[in-house]
Amino acid sequence: MNETVQAMPPPARPAPQSATSGARHQRRVLAATGVSYVVVLLDASIVNVALNGISGSLGVGIDGLQWVVNAYTLAFAGLLLTGGTLADRWGARRAYLAGLLLFTAASAGCGLATGLPVLAAGRAVQGLGAAVLVPAALKLINQAHPEPELRARAIGIWMSLGAVAMAAGPLIGGGLISWLGWRSIFFVNVPIGLAGVWLARTVADQPARSLPQRLDLVGQGSAVVALGLPIAALIQGRDWSPPLLWAALAVAAVAAAAFVVTESRSPHPMLPLSLFRGRVFAGSTVVSATSALVFYGLLFVCGLYFQQVRGYSPFQAGLALLPLTATVAVGGFGSARAARLLGPRWSMCAAFGGYALGALGLLSATRSSPYWLALAPMAVIGLAGGFISPAATAPALGTVGDARAGIAAAALNTARQFGSAVGVAAFGTLVTAVHPFTRGLHAVLCAITLASIGAAVVWAYTWRRSSKA
């Protein structure tokens, strides 16, 4: 659902090598990068079943739990574009190892955290490590597979590993928490991360590029402020005085304007704004962000619902969430075929219709309602979420040239991560403000229905205007 996909320009022709050594190198690269992608997406979903344990252990409320989730997501979203630039400057293998070591060390710090500030800071550093290692991992895959067909197959395997990890996250996390406590979901990243470092230590890399332009520090800083302050306002706004709340929103607006001005005037922008002049690309960005908002916001709330309202153990909550997460992989695998059968316009509208129908079906959820009533709605939502991510990416990348495909994919992934953060912040705030919890859950489901209908309308309009252009 929330997979990070960054297309890369064709690599330089590698030095001649035998077919056997080339295949061995490709397997080594795929094994090393697969380990890192598994741990990144596992961490994005596994924490949802640890929230109740973290709350009890550290004495934090829902707003604190929102920061535990969003500190990771915001750092990942805000620094992803710069992570790709660092892979070009340092070389893919060096950036990959730096990002993975940083992620692994931050995971250990999260496991040792004694309070919310340290845990949230550790999660942010995890996001920074992920933002560096994911683009570098894709670049390593791209370099190791110069043939387009083999490259597409390798990236497909890489993405499938991530989808399986995201689906298994709540179940694995539930088991670990039940047996070893919530800290174990962070400590488990340490041996996995070190295994990835060991696998990548001998991976060949092409020389780093000598880039004449400087890093876009102004653009990067303004992007982080523009992304982060609205999320902070959503989470903490009810505790802030009105002047402080409006001041934060004003600073965010100024930062967003500064980002637009900086990127429009820079000869080497971090994000070329001309990409958004294309209706299909702009529409893909909107639906990608909305899909992540719906899916990850709902996953956050459902994790709390099963544990705090229905009294499930973490392992039981992981099992209960399986229809929602496991069907994401199914939807992703069938995405291309469904788009061919129905066309890109109506297949996407149908997927958002699935979101809306699934949300309406979950309105039956109460403290004592039978669990089986939620099975079909959750499965429909998971299928829709799995379909939307690749279905939005393919047409968007088809509208840009090869030279801009990487930055275009990074922009789409940034939109997904930001949408995810908004969903967790907004829906967590909603269930906190509306009592009892089940009534707040119903308010979230109504919001999901409206957001899904709105995204379907945007997509239908996008393709209608595009076909007339």
C-alpha positions, 0 to 999 in steps of 0.5 A: 500500500505504502510501498516506496517506488523510485524509478531510476534512469538507465545505469551506465553500462557495467564492466563485462562479466560472466553470466554466472558471476552476473547472476550471483551478483544480482541475487546478492543485491536483491537479498541485501536490498530485500532485507532492508525493504522488509524491515522498513515496511515491517516497522511501518505496520508492526507498531500499530499493535504495540500502541496499547503496550507503549501507552501503558508502559510510558503513560502516554495518551492517544496524542503521544501514540500519534507521535510514535507513528508520525515521527517516523512517517514525517521524517521519511516523507520529508527527507526522501527526495534528499535521500535520493540525492545523497545516493547520487553524491555518495554512491548507492552502496555507501548511502545504503549502508549509512542509511541501514546502520542509522536505521538499525541504531535508531531501532535499538534506541527506540527499544531502550527508550524510557519516555515519549520524547526519546521514543519519538526522536528514535522513530524520527531517526529511523525515518531518516535512515529509511529515507536514505536507504530506500532510494539507494537500494533501488539504485543498487537494483537498477545498476545490477540489472541493466536489462529492462526485463530483468530489472522489472522482475527484480523490482517486482520481487523487491516490492512483493517482499515489502507487501508481505512484510507490511501484511505480516507486521501486525501478526508478527508484532502481536506475537513478539509483544505477547511473548517479549513485550513491546520493546521487542518490535524494535530490538528485532530490527537490529539483527535483521539490519546487521544481516542486511549490512553483512549482505551488502558489504561486497555489493559492487557499486558504480562511482558516485557522480560529481554533482556541481549543484549544492544540496537544496537545504532551503527547499529541504528545510521549508519542506520539513516545516511545511509538512510537519507543522500541520501534523503537529497542529492536528495532534496537539492543537486542542492543547494549544492556545488559539494564538499558538495554533494560528501562528503554527499554521501561519508558519507552515503556510510561509514555509510552503510558499518559501518551498514553492518560490525556492523550487521555481527559481532554483536551476537544480530544484529538489522537486521540479514543480513543472511536474504538476502541470500535467493533469494525470501526474497531479491527479495521481498525487492527490489519489496517492495521498488520499489512499494512504490517508485512508488506509494508514489512518484506519489501520491506526484506529483499528489497532486501538479499537481491537485492543482498547475497546474489544480487549484483544491481546496484541497477538489477537489484534494482529490476527484481527487486522490480517484481513485488512493487511494481507489483502493489500498484496493481493490487490497489488498483484492484480492491479495491472490486470484490473486496470487493463480490463476496466481502464485506468479511469474506472478501475481507480474509481471502483477502488475508491468506491471499495474504500467507501463501501468497506467503511460503510460496512464497518459502521456495524462495529461496536463493543460487542458486535460479532467480529465476522461482520468486519471481515468482508469490509476490511478485506475490501479496503485492503484490496482497494489499498493494494490496487491504488498505489501501483495504479496511480504510479504507472500512469503518472510515470508514463507522463514524464520522461526517463530523465525525470522518472526518479524524481516523479516517483519520489514525489508520489511517495512523499505524497503517500507518506504525508497522507499517511501522517495526516490520516493518523493525526486526523483520525486519532484526534477524531476518536479522541474528541468524540466519545465513546470510542466506537462513536469516534470510530464511526465518525472516522468511517464517515470521513473515510467515505467522504474522502474516498468519494472526493478522490474518485471524483478528482480522478474521474475529472482528471481523466476526462480533462486529459482525454480532451487535451 
